Amino acid sequence: MAQDRAKNSTSGEKTLVRDISFCGVPENGSNASMVDVKDGKIIRIRPMHYDWKYDPQKDMNPWKFQVRGKTFEPSMKTLIPPYSIAYKKRIYSPARIRYPMMRVDWDPDGERNPQNRGKSKYKRISWDQALDIITSEMNRIKEKYGPTALLYQSDQHGENKVVQACHGAGRKLLRLWGGFTQQNRQPDSWEGWWWGSKHFWGCEPVGQGQQSNLLYDMSKNAELLLFWGCDQETTPWGWQGQLPSRLSYWWTELGIKQIYVCPDLNYAAAVHADRWIPVLPNTDAALYLAITYQWFTDGTYDKEYLDTHAVGVDEYKAYVMGDEDGVPKTPEWAAPITGVPARVIKALAKEWASKRTTVVIGNGGPGIRGPYATEAARLQNICLAMQGLGKPGINQAKMIEWGLFDKPDQYAQPKPLRVPYLRAAYTGGHPDETNHPSFIPKTYVPKAILEGECDWYGCESECADRKDQFVHYKYPAEGCSKIHAVWTDSPSWITCWNSGNDYVRAMQHPDIEFMWCQHPWLENDALLADIILPVNTKLEEDDIAGDIFSGQYNLLFPEHKCVEPLGESYSDYEIVCMLADRLGLLKEYTGGKTIPELIKYGWETSRCSDLISWEELNEKGYYVVPTADGWEEVPAGFYNFYKDPEKYPLTTPTGKLEFLATGLQKHFPKDLERPPVPKWVAKGISHEETIGTERSKKYPLLVCSNHPRWGVHSQHDDITWLREIPTCKIKGPDGYQYHPVWLHPSTAGERGIKDGDVVSIFNERGTVLGAAYITERIMPDVVYMDHGAKWDPIEPGVLDRGGAINTIVPRNTTSKNAVGHAVSGFLVEIEKTDLEAIKRKYPGAFERPFHPCAGPGLEACVMGGE
Amino acid sequence: MGKVMIIDLSICNGCHNCQVACKDEHVANDWSPIAKPQPDTGQFWTKVINLELGTVPKVQVTYHHSICQHCEDAPCLEACPQKAIYRRTDGVVIIDPGRCRGNQLCLEACPYENVIYFNDDLNIAQKCTFCAHLLDQGWSETRCSDACPTGAFTFGDEDDPKIKEKIAVSELLKPELPTRPRVYYLNLPKKWIAGAVYDKEADECTEGATVTATNAATGEKVTTTTDNYGDFWLKNLSDGAYTILIEKPGYLTQKLGPIDATSKDQNLGDIVVWKA
């Protein structure tokens, strides 16, 4: 095969190695792909073959797992997902922005019509006009309100780029310019672990369990894998590819039992599950409580381990057994809450206690991104602790982001000799950056703008330490301005964060005098901007990349442009350079380095420059980092802590596993929504989103919402080759491709809904249209709709045709003192849509043209079409 | 040295890489004389079919695959009056886009589903070519097999010993046909009957009960034992109606059926057993 790849010539095609992944942070490159180009055209995109230019045995120090009489080896090619293969469709999408545009009814010298954001059309303007308006508005706002009146979002869901970074390339410029208000992303995929588990086991800064060498440990030692709200056939694709899939098949071959606990038969459960235990969304906390009740009752837990490794067990036990509140948390108590029969809870508790069990998570999946997610997180951790967390085969393993934030303890796969490091050459904003005093947690942006002031605890950055969760902050910060302008890049707010409809209303608020956006596609929040700047996709740019997360081999490679930039588009970095130039800050901004120099600087600072020369790197096109010798010896997960908790304490205040979180007890002793001892919280001052509450009489169905299967967050929703897959889109009678919403036949039958019907999913926060996908893959009384569908407002802030379910998720955060978002496990009702009636009410929206196979494009929003 | 494809449904995760890679190769790329461009949507020279089996909570998904079988005795080839369809020395069956006149007789002649498509714009019939244009450049894989992350697609030479080994245990999609296809399948879906047995009085899952399914027509018996959740899955059943016997010492024997597993897999749901 290596021979074949190297030929690559009779056709006249040239092969370029590119990172086609979608996490948007420099450490997180992955999905290395081979792009064959000819005559300025992309012919094909395919998996990258490690052995193209290298001899595996000689150059790569291949790793393998040899356990239980069987062998697992990494694939000799990268295991990229379908949207990497299909990426040329994204480049030539009908929604590609090819030149600067301005909202037709926004006039910086007259009426600004903020209320029309999301409704108005756009007209083409020149780059000079666009840059003039932006810089003059920046200066005007700075003069009138001070620089903190500018909110820079800079942290959303875009392509992976390094030198041409698509998020936050403007942060450095704004610091030079005098300051700004930073939107701080919170850990949007692992909320419960971050806001909850850190108070149980520390594990800074991520909050999930220690991951080192766990793939090997699970293969060798685990007898039972509990995939809890984990879909490794969906969530990891855009970050790292499909090694988790191969491993899951192998674990089955090894005879390791796989149980999936989730409301939906997710894509992993559909092909790997030995048993599916359907649980009502966001009720996992009650299930864990009942399991520990059973263990306390039967004595089937590791009491000696808890004596030496944990604190607060008695307080926890008092709550579980009902000594505290008179309610024993029995399986019979949990059954109606969770929808899991008591006998199944008992059987699960018994099996878990009798087998070396690893709980497997996919970051959060839907299970950890709901109201009060801190409680389910800590209660799961407690279950692991009661069975001896850190013993071989007993850990919390994640199926995604192996190596997150460049942290060795996040490395679940065999350790490479070096981890390529591209942070020094990265021009964008990083999640670990703070911007004191003026910042707003992303979840609070609508509240800040709509209410004019707000306060909260924590979130000074996505990588902040547990103790930051006790620090009180407010908006506007002392001496700082309210927000009057918004700059966004690669935006995805509406379709990915909390209560997207509130965000729309916030952007329509009269306080927001100016909003500009830079993005390759006219989609989602870009539809709210007053000025839109066209950005390249990554295949139109030179850059440097690493493939870090694949779990197979680490790679470093310079990236060469595959095609010329479309229209008048530039990279985000180039655009910021243009702005810097107009503001007289270009030299300070670039530090005097050109883009080719930055790319080479990336190699110099990559930790690999002593392993491969710049010349050889360019000649071969990529470098495979060999596996480190002795990777097998790296202690797995919490093993060191298990062996010697005194020598290897946790970062909790006591150094132990805190069944009673001493930090929370000190700072928030009376918090009923995240109490010191974790609890089942059916409702509270922040949320009323469970069945049995008053609200559930009106909105009786629970929504389960995971990351999408056929895209990464807001990305890829316009790829025609994916949209024709039935679980991606469903064509309605009007020819529009609606986003599927999964309904159990019983749920659909009770409402007279038939397969393929256009339906309205609604609550008091708004309505989203979708198409009914009637299936046994979802339990009764639950609907599944993944996030990321492209927002296509019929009435902005009220009614969406595209299926952006996040427009109607809770506006409140995880809980009162935890400002995570809560985007799964919330109440709605659903009904068959009277399309004709809606069309009569909103004729304009339904007259907007759309591409029959790619969805809404530029022509819907541009004056005169295009 | 004939080319063959072996598709193992038991390790297909449904990622659709095969279907998408095929489009990446053939949409907007002209590989004449092997193939003209495929339309952007609606046609699938290799197609993934999503089969959802069972009912909550006994549900599984199998991803089936349709692709040209590249038959040794290809009905399409015989059916074409233009003689536009030919077989290469490596066994690959090609519809010559230059000779095809669009009479569509091959579509009718093909006994397999989702194989030959008609391109209205070009007025030609089109289908999988095993990426013959790439094989001719020295590739040893098709786009679909190269893109497959799990090894569900194996492409190679029929004389290769490793391939022979796989062929020996594989099945044909329609074994009753005399077409002699070059596509083989592993683990084609077989019907199952499942359920969960529990003791209602004790509210406990009943472990260790013997469950026997008897085919009403043939008398063929399949037996399994319930696990710690009281679950049983009687797998690899031939089509037919079955009676189910659930037995456990100390309990009354339960008899169910006949259950028809001809058209679909059956989840019998929660089944109560009573102490004797």
Chai-1 contact restraints between the chains, C-beta under 6 A:
chainA,res_idxA,chainB,res_idxB,connection_type,confidence,min_distance_angstrom,max_distance_angstrom,comment,restraint_id
A,D4,B,G138,contact,1.0,0.0,6.0,A-B,restraint_1
A,D4,B,W139,contact,1.0,0.0,6.0,A-B,restraint_2
A,D4,B,S140,contact,1.0,0.0,6.0,A-B,restraint_3
A,K7,B,G138,contact,1.0,0.0,6.0,A-B,restraint_4
A,T10,B,Q137,contact,1.0,0.0,6.0,A-B,restraint_5
A,S11,B,Q137,contact,1.0,0.0,6.0,A-B,restraint_6
A,R44,B,D24,contact,1.0,0.0,6.0,A-B,restraint_7
A,R44,B,E25,contact,1.0,0.0,6.0,A-B,restraint_8
A,R46,B,D146,contact,1.0,0.0,6.0,A-B,restraint_9
A,L79,B,P149,contact,1.0,0.0,6.0,A-B,restraint_10
A,P82,B,C15,contact,1.0,0.0,6.0,A-B,restraint_11
A,P82,B,H16,contact,1.0,0.0,6.0,A-B,restraint_12
A,P82,B,N17,contact,1.0,0.0,6.0,A-B,restraint_13
A,P82,B,V20,contact,1.0,0.0,6.0,A-B,restraint_14
A,I85,B,V20,contact,1.0,0.0,6.0,A-B,restraint_15
A,I85,B,A21,contact,1.0,0.0,6.0,A-B,restraint_16
A,I85,B,D24,contact,1.0,0.0,6.0,A-B,restraint_17
A,I85,B,A147,contact,1.0,0.0,6.0,A-B,restraint_18
A,A86,B,V20,contact,1.0,0.0,6.0,A-B,restraint_19
A,E233,B,N13,contact,1.0,0.0,6.0,A-B,restraint_20
A,Q242,B,P149,contact,1.0,0.0,6.0,A-B,restraint_21
A,S245,B,N13,contact,1.0,0.0,6.0,A-B,restraint_22
A,S245,B,T150,contact,1.0,0.0,6.0,A-B,restraint_23
A,R246,B,T150,contact,1.0,0.0,6.0,A-B,restraint_24
A,Y249,B,I11,contact,1.0,0.0,6.0,A-B,restraint_25
A,L265,B,V59,contact,1.0,0.0,6.0,A-B,restraint_26
A,A270,B,V61,contact,1.0,0.0,6.0,A-B,restraint_27
A,V271,B,N13,contact,1.0,0.0,6.0,A-B,restraint_28
A,W276,B,P57,contact,1.0,0.0,6.0,A-B,restraint_29
A,P278,B,P57,contact,1.0,0.0,6.0,A-B,restraint_30
A,A342,B,D203,contact,1.0,0.0,6.0,A-B,restraint_31
A,R343,B,Y198,contact,1.0,0.0,6.0,A-B,restraint_32
A,R343,B,D203,contact,1.0,0.0,6.0,A-B,restraint_33
A,R343,B,E204,contact,1.0,0.0,6.0,A-B,restraint_34
A,R343,B,C205,contact,1.0,0.0,6.0,A-B,restraint_35
A,A347,B,C205,contact,1.0,0.0,6.0,A-B,restraint_36
A,A347,B,N228,contact,1.0,0.0,6.0,A-B,restraint_37
A,A347,B,Y229,contact,1.0,0.0,6.0,A-B,restraint_38
A,E351,B,N228,contact,1.0,0.0,6.0,A-B,restraint_39
A,T720,B,D40,contact,1.0,0.0,6.0,A-B,restraint_40
A,T720,B,T41,contact,1.0,0.0,6.0,A-B,restraint_41
A,W721,B,V20,contact,1.0,0.0,6.0,A-B,restraint_42
A,W721,B,K23,contact,1.0,0.0,6.0,A-B,restraint_43
A,E724,B,T41,contact,1.0,0.0,6.0,A-B,restraint_44
A,I725,B,H16,contact,1.0,0.0,6.0,A-B,restraint_45
A,T775,B,E52,contact,1.0,0.0,6.0,A-B,restraint_46
A,E776,B,T55,contact,1.0,0.0,6.0,A-B,restraint_47
A,E776,B,V56,contact,1.0,0.0,6.0,A-B,restraint_48
A,E776,B,V59,contact,1.0,0.0,6.0,A-B,restraint_49
A,M779,B,V56,contact,1.0,0.0,6.0,A-B,restraint_50
A,C853,B,T41,contact,1.0,0.0,6.0,A-B,restraint_51
